[in-house]
Amino acid sequence: MQITAENFTLLANLIQTSKKILIFVGENPSIDCLAAAIFLEENLSGENKSLEVVASGNIPDSFKSFSEKISNKASAKKLVISFNWKELAVEKVSYNLEGDNFNFIVTPRNRKISGEEVKISYQGQEEDLIIVLGVSALSELEYFSGSSSDKPMINIDKSNKNELFGTLNFVNSQADSISAIVASIFEKANLPVKLATSGDLLILGIRSATNNFNNVLDPATFEAAAFGARLKERVEERDNLKPKEELKEETNIPADWLAPKVLHSKEIHN
């Protein structure tokens, strides 16, 4: 089990500083893995942070309502080919297919275009953190087929065959569910929970993995379920403790309330 106090500190820092997070689950994901993934998506996203859950294959019926949050593949960045068409005096742009090759053809009016005058770039935000749930090896994910990622990676799994491919590896072969591991990580890393009802997702995942708590082998499973059950209460308590400044902003005070008042004679006598 690769979990240390330093891991939790680094985990919190990676999440705090990231702008785009990709969350991968294996093909034909279980309810447990998807519940953990959606829980992460709901609580780690923010104004300056976007998350994408990637799950290919069959999605359990109980998660159809979350279809907008689940992609069957990661959003690919667009390849952009650019050049100054005025300076190059471009006469025509076309393309053709030659076998399996796509040829993009630029026809200049009166001179040859050098390679230095053509720029190739990518359009779209690139992920700066990857979280992988319930996957033993990166080769199981099409996204990493034939290549590896240089981005920080958090590996969360309960398989004793896990290849420990992550920058951080939270792998516990004694755990009953992925959702239970995620609950433990959130609690020990002191990560903020934003959505009060998201604890229900953790409990759903744990129930599914343990046959409604009938097949529990790890006592930490009950602690994780209790953590999920307490989340709603914790979020509601936090929301009730709003700063006085926020309460003042919510009070509808007329804009001219502090302006000097002018009373006319009729108003005084009445």
FENNORUR-V387998 format. One record per pair of residues at least 6 apart in sequence whose ideal C-beta (glycine too) atoms are under 8 Angstrom apart, sorted by the first residue. I is the first residue (numbers start at 1). J is the second residue. D is the distance in Angstrom with one decimal. If there is no record, write none. Layout:
i;j;d
I;J;D
I;J;D
This chain:
i;j;d
1;171;6.6
1;172;4.7
1;173;7.4
1;174;7.3
2;164;6.6
2;168;7.9
2;169;4.1
2;170;6.9
2;171;5.6
3;170;5.7
3;172;7.3
7;168;5.3
7;170;7.1
8;185;7.3
8;188;5.2
8;189;4.2
9;189;7.8
10;168;6.3
11;154;6.6
11;168;5.7
11;185;6.9
11;189;5.2
12;189;4.8
12;190;7.0
12;191;6.3
14;129;5.6
14;152;5.4
14;154;7.2
14;167;7.9
14;168;7.6
15;21;7.5
15;44;6.0
15;129;7.0
15;191;6.8
17;128;8.0
18;49;6.6
18;128;4.9
18;129;3.9
19;48;6.4
19;49;5.9
19;50;7.2
19;125;7.1
19;128;5.8
20;49;7.4
20;50;5.1
20;51;7.6
20;52;7.6
20;125;5.1
20;126;7.0
20;127;4.7
20;128;5.9
20;129;7.5
21;44;6.3
21;49;7.1
21;50;7.5
21;51;4.7
21;52;7.5
21;127;6.6
21;128;7.7
21;129;4.7
21;130;7.4
21;131;6.3
22;51;7.8
22;52;5.5
22;54;6.3
22;74;5.8
22;127;4.5
22;129;7.5
22;130;5.0
22;131;7.2
22;143;8.0
23;37;5.0
23;40;5.7
23;41;6.4
23;51;6.3
23;52;6.9
23;53;4.8
23;54;6.8
23;130;8.0
23;131;4.7
23;132;7.9
23;133;6.8
24;54;5.0
24;55;7.8
24;74;7.9
24;130;6.9
24;131;7.1
24;132;4.8
24;133;6.9
24;135;6.6
24;141;5.6
24;143;6.8
25;33;4.4
25;34;6.2
25;37;5.3
25;53;7.3
25;54;7.3
25;55;4.8
25;132;7.9
25;133;4.9
25;134;5.9
25;135;7.2
26;33;6.8
26;133;7.9
26;134;5.6
26;135;4.9
26;140;5.8
26;141;7.4
27;55;8.0
27;56;5.0
27;57;4.2
27;140;7.3
28;56;7.8
28;57;3.7
28;58;4.9
29;37;7.6
29;55;4.8
29;57;7.2
29;59;7.2
29;60;7.6
29;134;7.2
30;60;7.6
30;134;7.0
30;208;7.0
30;209;7.3
31;60;5.1
31;62;6.2
31;63;7.4
31;204;6.7
31;205;6.2
31;208;3.9
31;209;7.8
32;134;7.4
32;177;4.8
32;178;5.2
32;179;5.5
32;205;4.2
32;206;7.4
32;208;5.3
32;209;4.2
33;55;8.0
33;133;5.1
33;134;4.2
33;178;5.2
33;205;7.6
34;53;8.0
34;55;6.4
34;59;7.2
34;60;6.5
34;63;5.2
34;66;7.8
34;70;7.6
34;205;7.7
35;179;5.2
35;201;4.6
35;202;6.6
35;204;4.9
35;205;3.2
35;208;7.3
36;133;5.5
36;134;7.9
36;156;7.5
36;178;4.7
36;179;4.6
36;181;7.7
36;182;4.4
36;201;7.6
36;202;7.3
36;205;5.6
37;53;4.8
37;55;7.0
37;133;5.6
38;53;6.6
38;63;7.2
38;66;5.5
38;69;6.2
38;70;7.9
38;198;8.0
38;201;5.6
39;179;7.2
39;182;6.3
39;198;5.3
39;201;4.4
39;202;5.7
39;205;7.7
40;51;7.2
40;53;8.0
40;131;6.5
40;182;6.7
41;51;4.7
41;53;5.3
41;69;5.7
42;194;6.9
42;195;4.7
42;198;4.8
42;201;7.5
43;186;7.6
43;191;7.2
43;192;7.2
43;193;5.3
43;194;5.1
43;195;6.2
43;198;5.8
44;51;5.8
44;191;7.7
45;51;4.8
45;194;8.0
46;194;8.0
50;125;7.2
52;71;5.9
52;74;6.6
52;75;6.5
52;127;7.9
53;69;5.6
53;70;5.1
53;71;6.7
54;70;7.8
54;71;5.3
54;72;7.4
54;73;6.4
54;74;5.0
54;143;7.0
55;70;5.3
55;71;7.6
55;72;7.0
56;72;5.0
56;73;6.6
56;142;7.0
57;72;8.0
59;67;7.3
59;70;6.4
62;204;7.4
63;70;7.0
73;142;7.2
73;143;7.3
74;127;7.9
74;143;5.3
75;124;6.8
76;124;7.6
77;122;4.2
77;123;6.2
77;124;3.9
77;126;6.6
78;122;6.7
78;123;4.2
78;124;5.8
79;120;7.0
79;121;7.9
79;122;6.2
79;123;7.9
80;120;7.2
80;121;4.8
80;122;6.7
80;123;5.1
81;104;6.4
81;118;6.5
81;119;7.4
81;120;5.7
82;118;7.5
82;119;4.9
82;121;7.0
83;90;7.6
83;106;7.1
83;113;7.1
83;117;5.7
83;118;4.9
83;119;6.8
84;117;7.2
87;117;7.8
88;106;7.7
88;108;5.6
88;111;7.9
88;113;5.6
88;117;6.3
89;108;5.9
89;109;4.2
89;110;6.2
89;111;7.3
90;106;6.0
90;107;7.1
90;108;5.9
90;109;7.2
91;107;5.1
91;108;6.4
91;109;4.4
92;106;7.9
92;107;4.2
93;104;7.7
93;105;7.1
93;106;5.6
93;107;7.4
94;105;4.8
94;107;7.3
95;102;6.5
95;103;6.0
95;104;5.2
95;105;6.0
96;103;5.1
96;105;6.8
97;103;7.4
106;113;6.3
106;118;8.0
127;151;6.0
128;151;6.1
128;152;7.4
129;151;6.5
129;152;5.4
129;153;7.8
129;154;7.3
130;149;6.1
130;151;5.4
130;152;7.2
130;153;4.6
130;154;7.1
131;153;7.6
131;154;4.6
131;156;6.9
132;138;7.5
132;141;7.4
132;153;6.5
132;154;7.1
132;155;5.3
132;156;6.9
132;157;7.7
132;165;7.8
132;166;6.9
133;156;5.2
133;157;7.3
133;178;5.5
133;182;7.8
134;156;7.4
134;157;5.7
134;158;7.4
134;159;7.7
134;178;5.0
135;141;6.2
135;155;7.8
135;157;6.6
136;157;6.5
136;159;4.8
136;161;4.9
136;162;4.9
136;163;6.3
137;162;7.7
137;163;4.7
137;165;6.8
138;144;4.3
138;148;7.0
138;163;7.6
138;165;5.2
139;145;7.5
152;167;4.6
152;168;7.8
153;165;6.9
153;166;4.5
153;167;5.0
153;168;7.6
154;166;5.7
154;167;6.9
154;168;5.0
154;170;7.1
155;162;7.0
155;164;6.8
155;165;5.9
155;166;2.9
155;168;6.9
155;169;4.7
155;170;6.9
155;171;6.6
156;170;4.8
156;171;7.5
156;178;6.3
156;181;5.7
156;182;6.5
156;185;7.3
157;170;7.8
157;171;4.9
157;178;7.2
157;181;8.0
158;171;7.2
158;172;5.8
158;173;6.1
158;174;7.9
158;175;4.3
158;176;7.7
158;177;7.1
158;178;6.3
158;181;6.5
159;171;7.5
159;173;6.7
160;173;4.0
162;169;7.4
162;171;4.7
162;173;7.9
164;171;6.5
170;181;5.9
170;185;5.9
172;181;5.9
172;218;8.0
174;217;7.2
174;218;5.3
175;181;5.2
175;218;5.6
175;220;7.1
175;221;7.5
176;206;7.1
176;209;5.7
176;210;5.2
176;215;7.4
176;216;5.7
176;217;5.9
176;218;5.0
176;221;4.5
177;205;5.7
177;206;5.0
177;208;7.7
177;209;3.4
177;210;6.5
177;221;6.8
177;224;7.8
178;205;6.7
178;209;7.4
179;201;7.4
179;202;4.8
179;203;7.9
179;204;7.7
179;205;3.0
179;206;5.0
179;209;6.9
179;224;7.0
179;228;7.9
180;202;7.7
180;205;7.8
180;206;5.5
180;209;7.7
180;218;7.3
180;220;6.4
180;221;5.0
180;224;3.8
180;225;7.6
181;224;7.8
182;202;6.9
183;202;5.0
183;206;7.9
183;223;8.0
183;224;3.7
183;225;7.8
183;227;4.7
183;228;5.9
184;220;6.4
184;223;7.5
184;224;5.9
184;227;7.7
185;191;7.6
186;193;7.0
186;227;7.4
187;227;5.3
193;199;7.6
193;231;5.3
193;234;6.8
193;235;5.9
194;235;7.5
195;235;7.2
196;231;6.7
196;232;4.5
196;235;3.9
196;236;6.0
197;232;6.5
198;231;6.5
199;227;7.5
199;228;3.9
199;229;6.2
199;230;7.2
199;231;3.3
199;232;5.7
200;228;7.2
200;232;8.0
201;228;7.7
202;224;6.7
202;225;7.4
202;227;7.3
202;228;3.6
202;231;7.8
203;225;5.7
203;228;4.6
203;229;6.7
206;213;7.6
206;221;6.2
206;224;6.2
206;225;5.3
206;228;7.4
207;213;6.7
210;216;5.1
210;221;6.4
213;221;7.6
213;222;7.8
213;225;7.5
216;222;6.9
